[in-house]
Amino acid sequence: QVQLVESGGGLVQAGGSLRLSCAASGRTFSRYTTGWFRQAPGNEREFVVAISWSGDTIYYANSVKGRFTISRDSARNTVYLQMNSLIPEDTAVYYCAADARDGSFWSAPGFKNGVDYWGEGTLVTVSS
């Protein structure tokens, strides 16, 4: 089993930056695709970004491309999400995820219903 714990959420003004961390324990991240979803109040959980187990392939949602950057530190079993140029529409609970499926599947509407491991989420609030 894998346990995922997010941290780094908080309140930030529009245009600011925030860095989220997702620390994994238990089963290794090796051979797992990892990434982030987010869920705003009243909305469905939506795909943000996925990174392959090797770190060589990354998929970003169009809404965050160019502003968010995902990275992995395999030695520390940690995934990071650097969020720059934040806008109020980024306000959501951000959930770390790990799944055996390739990152190209993560943006599919039904993918979130079968994710192998979820973190419990960290709240990001972007003020205007």
C-alpha positions in Angstrom: 0.0 0.0 0.0 1.0 3.6 -0.6 0.1 6.5 1.6 0.3 10.0 0.1 0.5 13.2 2.2 0.2 16.6 0.7 1.5 19.8 2.2 2.1 23.4 1.1 -1.3 24.7 0.6 -2.5 28.1 1.9 -3.7 31.5 1.0 -1.9 33.5 -1.7 -2.7 36.6 -3.7 -3.3 36.5 -7.4 0.0 36.5 -9.3 1.8 34.8 -6.4 3.4 31.4 -6.2 3.0 28.3 -4.1 4.8 25.0 -3.9 3.0 21.8 -3.0 4.6 18.7 -1.9 3.4 15.1 -1.9 5.3 12.7 0.2 4.8 8.9 -0.3 5.3 6.2 2.2 4.9 2.4 1.9 5.2 1.1 -1.6 7.7 2.9 -3.7 6.8 5.4 -6.4 8.9 3.4 -8.8 6.9 2.4 -11.9 3.9 4.5 -10.9 2.6 7.6 -12.7 2.1 10.4 -10.2 0.4 13.7 -10.4 -2.2 16.1 -9.2 -6.0 16.7 -9.4 -7.9 19.6 -7.9 -11.5 20.1 -6.9 -13.1 23.5 -6.4 -16.3 23.9 -4.3 -19.3 22.6 -6.2 -17.1 21.2 -9.1 -15.9 17.8 -10.1 -12.4 16.8 -9.4 -10.3 17.7 -12.4 -7.0 16.7 -13.8 -4.1 19.1 -13.4 -0.8 17.2 -14.3 0.8 13.8 -14.5 4.4 12.7 -14.7 5.7 9.3 -15.6 7.6 7.1 -13.2 10.8 8.0 -15.1 10.0 11.7 -15.1 10.5 11.7 -18.9 6.9 12.3 -19.9 4.6 15.0 -18.5 1.0 15.9 -19.3 -0.4 19.3 -18.2 -4.0 20.5 -18.3 -4.3 23.4 -20.7 -5.5 25.6 -17.8 -2.2 25.3 -16.0 0.3 24.8 -18.8 3.1 27.4 -18.6 2.3 28.3 -15.0 2.6 25.0 -13.1 5.6 22.7 -13.0 5.7 19.2 -11.7 8.8 17.4 -10.6 9.9 14.3 -8.7 12.5 13.4 -6.2 12.6 9.6 -6.4 15.2 9.4 -3.6 12.8 11.2 -1.2 9.6 9.6 -2.7 8.3 13.1 -3.1 6.4 14.9 -5.9 6.3 18.6 -6.1 4.0 21.1 -7.8 5.4 24.6 -8.3 2.5 26.9 -9.0 3.3 30.4 -10.4 1.2 33.2 -11.7 -1.7 32.0 -9.6 -5.2 33.2 -10.5 -8.4 32.9 -8.4 -9.6 30.1 -10.7 -6.8 28.0 -9.3 -8.6 28.0 -5.9 -9.3 24.4 -5.0 -8.3 21.4 -2.8 -5.3 19.8 -4.5 -5.0 16.1 -4.4 -1.9 14.1 -5.0 -2.4 10.8 -6.9 -0.5 7.8 -7.9 -1.6 5.2 -10.5 -0.2 2.4 -12.5 -1.7 3.8 -15.7 0.1 5.9 -18.2 -0.2 9.7 -17.9 -2.0 10.0 -21.2 -5.1 8.5 -19.6 -5.2 10.8 -16.6 -7.2 13.5 -18.4 -10.0 11.1 -19.4 -13.3 11.9 -17.7 -13.6 8.6 -15.9 -10.0 8.2 -14.9 -10.5 9.7 -11.4 -12.9 6.9 -10.5 -10.2 4.3 -10.6 -7.1 6.0 -9.2 -5.0 3.6 -7.2 -4.0 6.0 -4.5 -5.2 9.5 -3.3 -3.8 11.9 -0.9 -6.3 13.7 1.4 -5.8 17.0 -0.2 -4.4 20.4 0.6 -6.3 23.7 0.2 -5.1 26.4 -2.1 -6.9 29.7 -2.0 -6.0 32.5 -4.4 -7.4 35.9 -3.5 -8.1 38.5 -6.1 
